Amino acid sequence: MIEILTPAELARASATGQFVGRVLHTLQERTAVGTNLLEINDWAAEMIAAAGATSCYVDYAPSFGRGPFGHVICTSVNDAVLHGLPHDYALCNGDLLTLDFAVSLGGIVADAAVSFIVGTPLGTEDQRMIDTTRAALAAGIEAARPGARIGDISHAVGGVLSSAGYSVNTEFGGHGVGSTMHQDPHIPNNGRAGRGYILQPGLLLAIEPWLMADTAELVMDPDGWTLRSATGARTAHTEHTVAITEAGPEVLTAWRG
């Protein structure tokens, strides 16, 4: 299903996006060496309840996971890159943490992710990976204009990731959002320009470049959710929800506080 939102729905989407951005900003500010992943989940749950929002994750049970997910945020550490299931783990100095968060507020979903280093970086490669996903996201957003195609976004994202020397996995990527979290169109993190669905004003897209340092192969944890690099290499992931408007792309989940 592909939803095209009305102006009133886009206004609600903007409010949802700002909430998602604020939560991720707050969680990053509060997270430090020694913070437990379950604490982060609890903090996010408290903010969801206070806002009257609904988690998109608690009851989420897709075919690729061992559902329901049972938590309100994905917490992926080091070699984990996607769908990290919160568990009893205290973060260590130099850990590379990704928080991926999606809620529905006012009937409209927004979805975003941020990677950051906890404490003192252990070297320069982690930040290079994070910066590469951010640059790929910026390129994808720039390509997300009315009349362009999904392939234009994928090509822009993949070009940045590949040019930086990373292999690109296309099993999981961006997607449409609206009244539900995962909708068509699928947005692979690499592709051919000029192909796919034509972007229209009112479309909401979650664009999410992610990478692994030395592989494109994923393996799944015994928890049935957490996806890791097959080599144990570290990873990074950045995501924003973007509205397609007549004037161009509008990033809804960027924190503007």
Accessible surface in RSA format (square Angstrom, percent):
REM  Atomic radii and reference values for relative SASA: ProtOr
REM  Chains: A
REM  Algorithm: Lee & Richards
REM  Probe-radius: 1.40
REM  Slices: 20
REM RES _ NUM      All-atoms   Total-Side   Main-Chain    Non-polar    All polar
REM                ABS   REL    ABS   REL    ABS   REL    ABS   REL    ABS   REL
RES MET A   1   132.68  68.7  91.44  60.5  41.24  98.2  69.57  59.2  63.11  83.6
RES ILE A   2    60.79  34.6  33.27  24.8  27.52  66.3  33.27  24.0  27.52  74.7
RES GLU A   3    42.19  24.2  37.13  28.1   5.06  12.0  15.65  30.3  26.54  21.7
RES ILE A   4    75.85  43.2  50.09  37.3  25.76  62.1  50.09  36.1  25.76  69.9
RES LEU A   5     9.78   5.4   1.93   1.4   7.85  19.7   2.16   1.5   7.62  20.5
RES THR A   6    69.54  49.5  66.39  67.3   3.16   7.5  65.79  88.4   3.76   5.7
RES PRO A   7   114.82  83.7 105.91  96.5   8.91  32.4 108.28  89.4   6.54  40.6
RES ALA A   8    65.36  60.1  52.84  81.5  12.51  28.5  61.37  86.4   3.99  10.6
RES GLU A   9    49.52  28.4  49.52  37.5   0.00   0.0   5.39  10.4  44.13  36.0
RES LEU A  10    40.09  22.3  36.75  26.3   3.34   8.4  36.90  25.9   3.19   8.6
RES ALA A  11    66.14  60.8  49.46  76.3  16.68  37.9  57.88  81.5   8.26  21.9
RES ARG A  12    99.82  41.9  95.65  48.8   4.17   9.9  47.79  65.3  52.02  31.5
RES ALA A  13     0.41   0.4   0.37   0.6   0.04   0.1   0.37   0.5   0.04   0.1
RES SER A  14    37.94  32.1  37.81  50.5   0.13   0.3  14.81  31.5  23.13  32.4
RES ALA A  15    56.22  51.7  44.05  68.0  12.17  27.7  51.82  73.0   4.40  11.6
RES THR A  16     0.02   0.0   0.02   0.0   0.00   0.0   0.00   0.0   0.02   0.0
RES GLY A  17     0.00   0.0   0.00   N/A   0.00   0.0   0.00   0.0   0.00   0.0
RES GLN A  18    50.87  28.4  49.88  36.5   1.00   2.4  35.24  75.0  15.64  11.9
RES PHE A  19    10.52   5.3   6.87   4.3   3.65   9.5   9.85   6.0   0.67   1.9
RES VAL A  20     0.00   0.0   0.00   0.0   0.00   0.0   0.00   0.0   0.00   0.0
RES GLY A  21     3.76   4.6   0.00   N/A   3.76   4.6   2.32   6.4   1.45   3.2
RES ARG A  22    95.85  40.2  95.85  48.9   0.00   0.0  27.41  37.5  68.43  41.5
RES VAL A  23     0.00   0.0   0.00   0.0   0.00   0.0   0.00   0.0   0.00   0.0
RES LEU A  24    11.79   6.6  11.25   8.1   0.53   1.3  11.61   8.2   0.18   0.5
RES HIS A  25    74.94  41.0  68.70  47.8   6.24  16.0  41.09  42.3  33.85  39.4
RES THR A  26    38.71  27.5  36.98  37.5   1.73   4.1  26.91  36.2  11.80  17.8
RES LEU A  27     0.00   0.0   0.00   0.0   0.00   0.0   0.00   0.0   0.00   0.0
RES GLN A  28    65.25  36.5  58.23  42.6   7.02  16.7  11.21  23.9  54.04  41.0
RES GLU A  29   128.97  74.0  95.66  72.4  33.31  79.3  23.13  44.7 105.84  86.4
RES ARG A  30   115.15  48.3  94.52  48.2  20.63  49.1  35.24  48.2  79.91  48.4
RES THR A  31    15.12  10.8   0.00   0.0  15.12  36.0   0.00   0.0  15.12  22.9
RES ALA A  32    53.75  49.4  50.17  77.4   3.57   8.1  53.75  75.7   0.00   0.0
RES VAL A  33    80.38  52.9  57.82  52.3  22.56  54.4  57.82  50.2  22.56  61.2
RES GLY A  34    44.60  55.0   0.00   N/A  44.60  55.0  27.82  76.3  16.78  37.6
RES THR A  35    12.44   8.8   7.61   7.7   4.82  11.5   3.73   5.0   8.71  13.2
RES ASN A  36    28.50  19.7  28.50  27.5   0.00   0.0  11.15  26.8  17.36  16.8
RES LEU A  37     0.00   0.0   0.00   0.0   0.00   0.0   0.00   0.0   0.00   0.0
RES LEU A  38    66.24  36.9  66.13  47.3   0.11   0.3  66.13  46.4   0.11   0.3
RES GLU A  39    73.38  42.1  71.56  54.1   1.82   4.3  29.13  56.4  44.25  36.1
RES ILE A  40     0.00   0.0   0.00   0.0   0.00   0.0   0.00   0.0   0.00   0.0
RES ASN A  41    16.14  11.1  16.14  15.6   0.00   0.0   0.00   0.0  16.14  15.6
RES ASP A  42    76.93  53.9  75.46  75.1   1.46   3.5  17.26  40.6  59.67  59.5
RES TRP A  43    36.16  14.5  35.67  17.3   0.48   1.1  20.24  10.8  15.92  25.8
RES ALA A  44     0.00   0.0   0.00   0.0   0.00   0.0   0.00   0.0   0.00   0.0
RES ALA A  45    35.91  33.0  30.77  47.5   5.14  11.7  31.83  44.8   4.08  10.8
RES GLU A  46   109.53  62.9  99.48  75.3  10.05  23.9  48.50  93.8  61.03  49.8
RES MET A  47    27.61  14.3  24.85  16.4   2.76   6.6  22.68  19.3   4.93   6.5
RES ILE A  48    12.28   7.0  12.28   9.2   0.00   0.0  12.28   8.8   0.00   0.0
RES ALA A  49    78.32  72.0  51.76  79.9  26.57  60.4  60.50  85.2  17.82  47.2
RES ALA A  50    95.88  88.2  50.15  77.4  45.73 104.0  63.57  89.5  32.31  85.6
RES ALA A  51    38.25  35.2   8.67  13.4  29.58  67.3  20.77  29.3  17.48  46.3
RES GLY A  52    62.78  77.4   0.00   N/A  62.78  77.4  35.41  97.2  27.37  61.3
RES ALA A  53    14.67  13.5   0.00   0.0  14.67  33.4   0.23   0.3  14.44  38.3
RES THR A  54    87.74  62.4  84.70  85.9   3.04   7.2  56.17  75.4  31.58  47.7
RES SER A  55    21.85  18.5   6.01   8.0  15.84  36.5   6.01  12.8  15.84  22.2
RES CYS A  56    23.98  18.1   6.96   7.8  17.02  40.0  10.73  27.2  13.25  14.3
RES TYR A  57    12.87   6.0  12.87   7.3   0.00   0.0   9.06   6.8   3.80   4.7
RES VAL A  58    56.17  37.0  55.45  50.2   0.71   1.7  55.45  48.2   0.71   1.9
RES ASP A  59   122.47  85.8 104.05 103.6  18.42  43.6  36.40  85.7  86.08  85.8
RES TYR A  60    51.57  24.1  45.00  25.6   6.57  17.1  46.11  34.7   5.46   6.7
RES ALA A  61    65.19  59.9  33.75  52.1  31.43  71.5  34.76  49.0  30.42  80.6
RES PRO A  62    26.04  19.0   9.94   9.1  16.10  58.5  21.47  17.7   4.58  28.4
RES SER A  63   125.71 106.2  78.82 105.2  46.89 108.0  60.77 129.4  64.94  91.0
RES PHE A  64    68.29  34.2  51.70  32.0  16.59  43.2  63.14  38.3   5.15  14.7
RES GLY A  65    16.50  20.3   0.00   N/A  16.50  20.3   2.55   7.0  13.95  31.2
RES ARG A  66   153.50  64.4 138.75  70.7  14.75  35.1  66.51  90.9  86.99  52.7
RES GLY A  67    34.08  42.0   0.00   N/A  34.08  42.0   0.82   2.3  33.26  74.5
RES PRO A  68    88.83  64.7  75.74  69.0  13.09  47.6  75.74  62.5  13.09  81.4
RES PHE A  69     9.64   4.8   4.35   2.7   5.29  13.8   4.35   2.6   5.29  15.1
RES GLY A  70    43.65  53.8   0.00   N/A  43.65  53.8  20.40  56.0  23.25  52.1
RES HIS A  71    42.82  23.4  41.29  28.7   1.53   3.9  29.02  29.9  13.80  16.1
RES VAL A  72    12.68   8.3  12.68  11.5   0.00   0.0  12.68  11.0   0.00   0.0
RES ILE A  73     0.00   0.0   0.00   0.0   0.00   0.0   0.00   0.0   0.00   0.0
RES CYS A  74     7.63   5.8   7.61   8.5   0.02   0.0   0.68   1.7   6.95   7.5
RES THR A  75     3.00   2.1   0.00   0.0   3.00   7.1   0.00   0.0   3.00   4.5
RES SER A  76     2.57   2.2   1.91   2.5   0.66   1.5   0.13   0.3   2.44   3.4
RES VAL A  77    17.67  11.6  14.70  13.3   2.97   7.2  14.70  12.8   2.97   8.1
RES ASN A  78    32.30  22.3  31.78  30.7   0.51   1.2   9.64  23.2  22.65  21.9
RES ASP A  79    32.54  22.8  32.54  32.4   0.00   0.0   4.83  11.4  27.71  27.6
RES ALA A  80     2.17   2.0   1.39   2.1   0.78   1.8   1.39   2.0   0.78   2.1
RES VAL A  81     0.42   0.3   0.03   0.0   0.39   1.0   0.03   0.0   0.39   1.1
RES LEU A  82     5.86   3.3   4.47   3.2   1.40   3.5   5.86   4.1   0.00   0.0
RES HIS A  83    29.25  16.0  28.33  19.7   0.92   2.4  14.56  15.0  14.69  17.1
RES GLY A  84     0.82   1.0   0.00   N/A   0.82   1.0   0.82   2.3   0.00   0.0
RES LEU A  85    32.53  18.1  31.49  22.5   1.03   2.6  31.49  22.1   1.03   2.8
RES PRO A  86     3.99   2.9   0.00   0.0   3.99  14.5   0.00   0.0   3.99  24.8
RES HIS A  87    86.38  47.2  82.54  57.4   3.84   9.8  66.93  69.0  19.45  22.6
RES ASP A  88   115.10  80.6  89.20  88.8  25.90  61.2  27.43  64.5  87.67  87.4
RES TYR A  89    68.37  31.9  65.21  37.1   3.16   8.2  57.74  43.4  10.62  13.1
RES ALA A  90    50.93  46.8  41.61  64.2   9.32  21.2  41.61  58.6   9.32  24.7
RES LEU A  91     3.01   1.7   0.00   0.0   3.01   7.6   0.00   0.0   3.01   8.1
RES CYS A  92    65.36  49.4  62.79  70.0   2.57   6.0  21.53  54.6  43.83  47.3
RES ASN A  93    71.85  49.6  58.24  56.3  13.61  32.8  26.05  62.7  45.80  44.3
RES GLY A  94     0.23   0.3   0.00   N/A   0.23   0.3   0.23   0.6   0.00   0.0
RES ASP A  95     9.00   6.3   8.82   8.8   0.18   0.4   0.04   0.1   8.96   8.9
RES LEU A  96     1.57   0.9   1.08   0.8   0.49   1.2   1.08   0.8   0.49   1.3
RES LEU A  97     0.00   0.0   0.00   0.0   0.00   0.0   0.00   0.0   0.00   0.0
RES THR A  98     2.23   1.6   1.98   2.0   0.24   0.6   1.06   1.4   1.16   1.8
RES LEU A  99     0.00   0.0   0.00   0.0   0.00   0.0   0.00   0.0   0.00   0.0
RES ASP A 100    13.18   9.2  13.18  13.1   0.00   0.0   2.75   6.5  10.43  10.4
RES PHE A 101     0.00   0.0   0.00   0.0   0.00   0.0   0.00   0.0   0.00   0.0
RES ALA A 102     0.00   0.0   0.00   0.0   0.00   0.0   0.00   0.0   0.00   0.0
RES VAL A 103     0.00   0.0   0.00   0.0   0.00   0.0   0.00   0.0   0.00   0.0
RES SER A 104    25.41  21.5  23.06  30.8   2.35   5.4  12.89  27.5  12.51  17.5
RES LEU A 105    39.61  22.1  36.94  26.4   2.67   6.7  38.69  27.2   0.92   2.5
RES GLY A 106    48.83  60.2   0.00   N/A  48.83  60.2  35.29  96.8  13.54  30.3
RES GLY A 107    43.68  53.9   0.00   N/A  43.68  53.9  32.04  87.9  11.64  26.1
RES ILE A 108     5.16   2.9   5.16   3.8   0.00   0.0   5.16   3.7   0.00   0.0
RES VAL A 109     2.46   1.6   2.26   2.0   0.20   0.5   2.26   2.0   0.20   0.5
RES ALA A 110     0.37   0.3   0.37   0.6   0.00   0.0   0.37   0.5   0.00   0.0
RES ASP A 111     4.48   3.1   4.48   4.5   0.00   0.0   0.00   0.0   4.48   4.5
RES ALA A 112     1.41   1.3   1.41   2.2   0.00   0.0   1.41   2.0   0.00   0.0
RES ALA A 113     4.16   3.8   0.00   0.0   4.16   9.5   0.00   0.0   4.16  11.0
RES VAL A 114    26.80  17.6  26.80  24.3   0.00   0.0  26.80  23.3   0.00   0.0
RES SER A 115     0.69   0.6   0.00   0.0   0.69   1.6   0.00   0.0   0.69   1.0
RES PHE A 116    15.51   7.8  13.81   8.6   1.70   4.4  15.51   9.4   0.00   0.0
RES ILE A 117    26.32  15.0   6.61   4.9  19.71  47.5   6.61   4.8  19.71  53.5
RES VAL A 118     3.30   2.2   0.22   0.2   3.08   7.4   3.30   2.9   0.00   0.0
RES GLY A 119    48.71  60.1   0.00   N/A  48.71  60.1  23.10  63.4  25.61  57.4
RES THR A 120    86.51  61.5  84.11  85.3   2.40   5.7  52.89  71.0  33.63  50.8
RES PRO A 121    70.97  51.7  56.76  51.7  14.21  51.7  56.76  46.9  14.21  88.3
RES LEU A 122   121.48  67.7  83.43  59.7  38.06  95.7  89.12  62.6  32.36  87.1
RES GLY A 123    44.21  54.5   0.00   N/A  44.21  54.5  36.89 101.2   7.33  16.4
RES THR A 124   119.03  84.7 110.76 112.3   8.28  19.7  81.82 109.9  37.21  56.3
RES GLU A 125    70.81  40.7  68.37  51.7   2.44   5.8  50.80  98.3  20.00  16.3
RES ASP A 126    10.89   7.6   9.73   9.7   1.16   2.7   2.70   6.4   8.19   8.2
RES GLN A 127    69.44  38.8  69.44  50.7   0.00   0.0  38.65  82.3  30.79  23.4
RES ARG A 128   109.21  45.9 104.30  53.2   4.91  11.7  58.61  80.1  50.60  30.7
RES MET A 129     0.43   0.2   0.43   0.3   0.00   0.0   0.43   0.4   0.00   0.0
RES ILE A 130     1.20   0.7   1.20   0.9   0.00   0.0   1.20   0.9   0.00   0.0
RES ASP A 131    68.38  47.9  63.64  63.3   4.74  11.2  27.47  64.6  40.91  40.8
RES THR A 132    11.85   8.4   7.75   7.9   4.10   9.8   4.80   6.4   7.05  10.7
RES THR A 133     0.00   0.0   0.00   0.0   0.00   0.0   0.00   0.0   0.00   0.0
RES ARG A 134   105.16  44.2  99.21  50.6   5.95  14.2  40.89  55.9  64.27  39.0
RES ALA A 135    50.87  46.8  39.64  61.2  11.23  25.5  46.76  65.8   4.11  10.9
RES ALA A 136     0.00   0.0   0.00   0.0   0.00   0.0   0.00   0.0   0.00   0.0
RES LEU A 137     6.72   3.7   6.72   4.8   0.00   0.0   6.72   4.7   0.00   0.0
RES ALA A 138    59.58  54.8  50.15  77.4   9.43  21.5  54.59  76.9   4.99  13.2
RES ALA A 139    29.33  27.0  18.73  28.9  10.61  24.1  26.81  37.8   2.52   6.7
RES GLY A 140     0.00   0.0   0.00   N/A   0.00   0.0   0.00   0.0   0.00   0.0
RES ILE A 141    23.69  13.5  23.69  17.7   0.00   0.0  23.69  17.1   0.00   0.0
RES GLU A 142   103.80  59.6 100.35  75.9   3.46   8.2  47.99  92.8  55.82  45.6
RES ALA A 143    23.08  21.2  11.83  18.3  11.25  25.6  21.34  30.1   1.74   4.6
RES ALA A 144     0.00   0.0   0.00   0.0   0.00   0.0   0.00   0.0   0.00   0.0
RES ARG A 145    96.23  40.4  96.23  49.1   0.00   0.0  44.45  60.8  51.78  31.4
RES PRO A 146    47.34  34.5  25.15  22.9  22.19  80.7  25.50  21.0  21.85 135.8
RES GLY A 147    55.10  67.9   0.00   N/A  55.10  67.9  30.28  83.1  24.82  55.6
RES ALA A 148    22.55  20.7  13.49  20.8   9.06  20.6  20.92  29.5   1.63   4.3
RES ARG A 149    83.29  35.0  83.29  42.5   0.00   0.0   5.61   7.7  77.68  47.1
RES ILE A 150    10.68   6.1  10.68   8.0   0.00   0.0  10.68   7.7   0.00   0.0
RES GLY A 151     7.19   8.9   0.00   N/A   7.19   8.9   6.84  18.8   0.35   0.8
RES ASP A 152    34.80  24.4  31.21  31.1   3.59   8.5  13.41  31.6  21.39  21.3
RES ILE A 153     0.00   0.0   0.00   0.0   0.00   0.0   0.00   0.0   0.00   0.0
RES SER A 154     1.66   1.4   1.66   2.2   0.00   0.0   1.30   2.8   0.36   0.5
RES HIS A 155    97.30  53.2  96.26  66.9   1.04   2.7  61.08  62.9  36.22  42.1
RES ALA A 156    23.99  22.1  13.50  20.8  10.49  23.9  22.39  31.5   1.60   4.2
RES VAL A 157     0.60   0.4   0.60   0.5   0.00   0.0   0.60   0.5   0.00   0.0
RES GLY A 158     0.55   0.7   0.00   N/A   0.55   0.7   0.32   0.9   0.22   0.5
RES GLY A 159    33.27  41.0   0.00   N/A  33.27  41.0  32.10  88.1   1.17   2.6
RES VAL A 160    41.78  27.5  36.78  33.3   5.00  12.1  40.12  34.9   1.66   4.5
RES LEU A 161     0.32   0.2   0.32   0.2   0.00   0.0   0.32   0.2   0.00   0.0
RES SER A 162    57.03  48.2  42.04  56.1  14.98  34.5  33.12  70.5  23.91  33.5
RES SER A 163   104.04  87.9  61.28  81.8  42.76  98.5  42.19  89.8  61.85  86.6
RES ALA A 164    27.34  25.1  11.34  17.5  16.00  36.4  21.90  30.8   5.44  14.4
RES GLY A 165    66.59  82.1   0.00   N/A  66.59  82.1  34.85  95.6  31.74  71.1
RES TYR A 166    10.30   4.8   2.70   1.5   7.61  19.8   4.45   3.3   5.85   7.2
RES SER A 167    61.54  52.0  46.40  61.9  15.14  34.9  18.40  39.2  43.14  60.4
RES VAL A 168    29.96  19.7   4.63   4.2  25.33  61.0   5.43   4.7  24.53  66.5
RES ASN A 169    12.38   8.5   4.89   4.7   7.49  18.0   4.37  10.5   8.01   7.7
RES THR A 170    66.20  47.1  53.97  54.7  12.24  29.2  19.57  26.3  46.64  70.5
RES GLU A 171   117.73  67.6  86.85  65.7  30.87  73.5  47.11  91.1  70.62  57.7
RES PHE A 172    45.23  22.6  43.29  26.8   1.94   5.0  45.23  27.4   0.00   0.0
RES GLY A 173    10.45  12.9   0.00   N/A  10.45  12.9   0.00   0.0  10.45  23.4
RES GLY A 174     0.59   0.7   0.00   N/A   0.59   0.7   0.21   0.6   0.38   0.8
RES HIS A 175    12.70   6.9  12.70   8.8   0.00   0.0  12.48  12.9   0.22   0.3
RES GLY A 176     0.81   1.0   0.00   N/A   0.81   1.0   0.81   2.2   0.00   0.0
RES VAL A 177     1.42   0.9   0.00   0.0   1.42   3.4   0.00   0.0   1.42   3.9
RES GLY A 178     0.00   0.0   0.00   N/A   0.00   0.0   0.00   0.0   0.00   0.0
RES SER A 179    55.28  46.7  38.84  51.8  16.45  37.9  29.09  62.0  26.19  36.7
RES THR A 180    67.14  47.8  63.44  64.3   3.70   8.8  63.64  85.5   3.50   5.3
RES MET A 181    14.11   7.3   9.19   6.1   4.92  11.7   8.18   7.0   5.93   7.9
RES HIS A 182    82.47  45.1  56.21  39.1  26.26  67.2  41.68  43.0  40.78  47.5
RES GLN A 183    15.95   8.9   2.83   2.1  13.12  31.2  10.41  22.1   5.55   4.2
RES ASP A 184    75.04  52.6  72.70  72.4   2.35   5.6   9.76  23.0  65.28  65.1
RES PRO A 185    11.44   8.3   8.67   7.9   2.77  10.1  11.44   9.4   0.00   0.0
RES HIS A 186    85.61  46.8  73.77  51.3  11.84  30.3  59.08  60.9  26.53  30.9
RES ILE A 187     1.71   1.0   1.65   1.2   0.05   0.1   1.65   1.2   0.05   0.1
RES PRO A 188    36.07  26.3  35.92  32.7   0.15   0.6  35.92  29.7   0.15   1.0
RES ASN A 189     1.69   1.2   1.69   1.6   0.00   0.0   0.14   0.3   1.55   1.5
RES ASN A 190    59.45  41.0  53.53  51.7   5.92  14.2   5.50  13.2  53.95  52.1
RES GLY A 191    29.65  36.6   0.00   N/A  29.65  36.6  23.52  64.5   6.13  13.7
RES ARG A 192   160.40  67.3 152.97  78.0   7.43  17.7  63.33  86.6  97.06  58.8
RES ALA A 193    55.65  51.2  35.16  54.3  20.48  46.6  35.32  49.7  20.32  53.8
RES GLY A 194    44.32  54.7   0.00   N/A  44.32  54.7  27.69  76.0  16.62  37.2
RES ARG A 195   131.06  55.0 129.57  66.0   1.49   3.6  44.27  60.5  86.79  52.6
RES GLY A 196    45.26  55.8   0.00   N/A  45.26  55.8  33.90  93.0  11.36  25.4
RES TYR A 197    62.13  29.0  47.86  27.2  14.27  37.1  52.76  39.6   9.37  11.6
RES ILE A 198    79.29  45.1  76.91  57.3   2.38   5.7  76.91  55.4   2.38   6.5
RES LEU A 199     2.45   1.4   0.00   0.0   2.45   6.2   0.00   0.0   2.45   6.6
RES GLN A 200    76.20  42.6  75.88  55.5   0.32   0.8  18.59  39.6  57.61  43.7
RES PRO A 201    49.35  36.0  40.56  37.0   8.79  31.9  41.04  33.9   8.31  51.6
RES GLY A 202     3.05   3.8   0.00   N/A   3.05   3.8   2.01   5.5   1.03   2.3
RES LEU A 203     1.96   1.1   1.96   1.4   0.00   0.0   1.96   1.4   0.00   0.0
RES LEU A 204     0.20   0.1   0.17   0.1   0.02   0.1   0.17   0.1   0.02   0.1
RES LEU A 205     0.00   0.0   0.00   0.0   0.00   0.0   0.00   0.0   0.00   0.0
RES ALA A 206     0.00   0.0   0.00   0.0   0.00   0.0   0.00   0.0   0.00   0.0
RES ILE A 207     0.91   0.5   0.91   0.7   0.00   0.0   0.91   0.7   0.00   0.0
RES GLU A 208    15.38   8.8  14.59  11.0   0.79   1.9   1.41   2.7  13.97  11.4
RES PRO A 209     0.00   0.0   0.00   0.0   0.00   0.0   0.00   0.0   0.00   0.0
RES TRP A 210     5.43   2.2   1.89   0.9   3.54   8.3   1.55   0.8   3.88   6.3
RES LEU A 211     2.33   1.3   0.13   0.1   2.20   5.5   2.33   1.6   0.00   0.0
RES MET A 212     2.52   1.3   1.39   0.9   1.13   2.7   1.39   1.2   1.13   1.5
RES ALA A 213    32.60  30.0  17.13  26.4  15.48  35.2  17.13  24.1  15.48  41.0
RES ASP A 214    98.73  69.2  64.85  64.5  33.88  80.1  41.60  97.9  57.13  57.0
RES THR A 215    18.41  13.1  12.12  12.3   6.29  15.0   7.87  10.6  10.54  15.9
RES ALA A 216    34.64  31.9  25.19  38.9   9.46  21.5  26.09  36.7   8.55  22.7
RES GLU A 217   108.10  62.1 103.78  78.5   4.32  10.3  34.15  66.0  73.95  60.4
RES LEU A 218    24.45  13.6   5.59   4.0  18.85  47.4   5.59   3.9  18.85  50.7
RES VAL A 219    67.83  44.6  61.63  55.8   6.20  14.9  67.83  58.9   0.00   0.0
RES MET A 220    84.57  43.8  54.33  36.0  30.24  72.0  34.16  29.0  50.40  66.8
RES ASP A 221    28.73  20.1  23.89  23.8   4.84  11.4   2.62   6.2  26.11  26.0
RES PRO A 222   120.70  88.0 104.82  95.6  15.88  57.7 115.83  95.6   4.87  30.3
RES ASP A 223    47.37  33.2  28.83  28.7  18.53  43.8  30.82  72.5  16.55  16.5
RES GLY A 224     3.31   4.1   0.00   N/A   3.31   4.1   2.87   7.9   0.44   1.0
RES TRP A 225     6.43   2.6   6.10   3.0   0.33   0.8   5.57   3.0   0.86   1.4
RES THR A 226     5.45   3.9   5.45   5.5   0.00   0.0   2.85   3.8   2.60   3.9
RES LEU A 227     9.75   5.4   9.75   7.0   0.00   0.0   9.75   6.8   0.00   0.0
RES ARG A 228    58.41  24.5  58.41  29.8   0.00   0.0  15.69  21.4  42.72  25.9
RES SER A 229     2.75   2.3   0.00   0.0   2.75   6.3   0.00   0.0   2.75   3.9
RES ALA A 230    39.75  36.5   9.64  14.9  30.11  68.5   9.64  13.6  30.11  79.8
RES THR A 231    84.06  59.8  44.85  45.5  39.21  93.5  54.32  73.0  29.74  45.0
RES GLY A 232    44.48  54.9   0.00   N/A  44.48  54.9  21.76  59.7  22.72  50.9
RES ALA A 233    15.78  14.5   4.59   7.1  11.19  25.5  15.56  21.9   0.22   0.6
RES ARG A 234    59.38  24.9  56.66  28.9   2.72   6.5  38.79  53.0  20.59  12.5
RES THR A 235     0.97   0.7   0.97   1.0   0.00   0.0   0.00   0.0   0.97   1.5
RES ALA A 236     0.00   0.0   0.00   0.0   0.00   0.0   0.00   0.0   0.00   0.0
RES HIS A 237     0.85   0.5   0.85   0.6   0.00   0.0   0.12   0.1   0.73   0.8
RES THR A 238    11.39   8.1  11.39  11.5   0.00   0.0  11.10  14.9   0.29   0.4
RES GLU A 239     0.78   0.4   0.22   0.2   0.56   1.3   0.00   0.0   0.78   0.6
RES HIS A 240    44.04  24.1  44.04  30.6   0.00   0.0  22.46  23.1  21.58  25.1
RES THR A 241     0.00   0.0   0.00   0.0   0.00   0.0   0.00   0.0   0.00   0.0
RES VAL A 242     0.00   0.0   0.00   0.0   0.00   0.0   0.00   0.0   0.00   0.0
RES ALA A 243     1.99   1.8   1.99   3.1   0.00   0.0   1.99   2.8   0.00   0.0
RES ILE A 244     0.00   0.0   0.00   0.0   0.00   0.0   0.00   0.0   0.00   0.0
RES THR A 245    31.84  22.6  29.67  30.1   2.17   5.2  26.92  36.2   4.92   7.4
RES GLU A 246   148.27  85.1 122.21  92.5  26.05  62.0  60.17 116.4  88.09  71.9
RES ALA A 247   100.38  92.3  62.55  96.5  37.83  86.1  75.65 106.5  24.73  65.5
RES GLY A 248     3.73   4.6   0.00   N/A   3.73   4.6   2.99   8.2   0.74   1.7
RES PRO A 249    31.54  23.0   8.05   7.3  23.49  85.4   8.05   6.6  23.49 146.0
RES GLU A 250    78.12  44.9  74.21  56.1   3.91   9.3  27.12  52.4  51.01  41.6
RES VAL A 251    31.83  20.9  28.05  25.4   3.78   9.1  28.05  24.4   3.78  10.3
RES LEU A 252     3.61   2.0   3.23   2.3   0.38   1.0   3.45   2.4   0.16   0.4
RES THR A 253     3.39   2.4   0.00   0.0   3.39   8.1   0.00   0.0   3.39   5.1
RES ALA A 254    30.67  28.2  28.85  44.5   1.82   4.1  30.67  43.2   0.00   0.0
RES TRP A 255    95.37  38.3  64.77  31.4  30.60  71.8  58.67  31.3  36.70  59.5
RES ARG A 256   130.40  54.8  96.33  49.1  34.07  81.1  66.25  90.5  64.15  38.9
RES GLY A 257    82.45 101.7   0.00   N/A  82.45 101.7  45.96 126.1  36.49  81.7
END  Absolute sums over single chains surface
CHAIN  1 A     9982.7       7482.5       2500.1       5686.8       4295.9
END  Absolute sums over all chains
TOTAL          9982.7       7482.5       2500.1       5686.8       4295.9
